[in-house]
Amino acid sequence: MSHPIVHVELAAKDPAVSSKFYADVFDWKIEVDPNFNYYQFDAEGGPGGGFNTIGEQGTQPGDVIPYIGVDDIDAYLYKVEAAGGKTLLPKTEIPGVGWFAHFADPGGTRVALYTSARNGQG
């Protein structure tokens, strides 16, 4: 697996307002997942992403969280910690979608891991 950035989250005070702003200014396509009340964007030419609400999962104003695609989140959290990083949010299921986890690198930057349910492992 090449471990690409597969998703980017932007922290927002009000995801509905932020998503409208980016749609109006940059023509990003916005979809709302009603199961999670999650606003997602498709930015042509780049990875897609979403708007998480400030305070959820410890996010702060201005946080941008890249999600790296991996085939085994537990194995990569082990590697992160062995290399001096720290797990911030353990492996968490997104029902019917996949799994994710957040970690901090040794410099304190928040990054996430993601595995699709289609990969079958998590």
N, C-alpha and C positions, 0 to 999 in steps of 0.2 A: 504494500500500500504506500502511496506517495505522500500521505499526510497533508493534504491541501487545507487551506482555510475554506471551510464549507458554509460558514454562517457568521454574521457579525451582529452583535446586539448593541444598540445605543440606549443609554439610560435616559428616560424621559419622565418629566413631572406628570404629563398627561399624554400617554401614547396616541390617543385619537388626534390630539392637536398636532403633535410632532409628525405623525404620519401624513396628515393633510398638508403640512408645511412642505415636506420633501416631495410629495406628489405634485403640489402646485409649482414649486421652484424647479425641480429637476425631472419632472414627469416620471417619477418612480411609480410603478404599479403597486398598489396596496391591496392586501387581502386581510380580512379579519377571520381568525379561527374562532368561531363562537364557542367551541368546547373549552377553550382556555382564555377567551377574551384577549387574544394575542394578535397584535398588529404586525404583519409581516410585509417586507418590501422586496421587490425585485428591481435591482439596479442593473440595467443592461450593461453587459461587459464585465461585471464583477460578481463576487459572491452575493447572494441575497442575505437577508437578515431580518431583524425584528426590533421592536421597541419594548424594552422591559421597564417596568415602573420603578422609579428610584425607591430604594429601600428593600425591594425584593432581592433575595439572595445576597444581601449585603451591598448592593450597588449604591454608588454615590453619584451626585451630579457630575456629568462629564465623562463618566465611565464608558469606554468602548471595549467590548469583550469579543475577541476573535475566537471562533470555535474551530478546532483542528479535528479533522476526520481521522479516527483510529478504528482498528478492528477489535480491540480489547481494552476497555477503559481501566479495568482493575490492573492489568499489566502495565499500562502507561502511568497510572498514578504511582505504582511502585517505582518505576523508573524516575519519575519526577522527584519523589522523595529521596531516592538514592543519590540523585544529582544535586540535592540541596534545596529543592522546592518544597512547597507545603500544600496539602490538600485543604481547600477552603470549603468546598461543598462536595460531599461524597457522591458516588454514582447514584443518579436519580432517574427514575423512569418517567418518560413522557408517554402515557398510555397510547398504544397503537402507532406510535411514531418512532421511538428509539430511547436512548439513554444519554445523559450528559453528566459532567462533573466539572467543578471549577478548581483551579489551583493557582498558586502564586509562584512565580519564578524566584530565584534568589534575590533579585532586585525589587521584589514586591509587585510586579506587574501581574494583574489578574488575566488569566487565559482559561479557556474551557476546552474540554474534549467532547466529542460527539460520535455516537455510533447509531446508525439507522437500524430500525427493527428489521429491515430487509436483509441486513448482514447476518442476523440471527444470533449474534454472540452478546453484544452489549459489553 
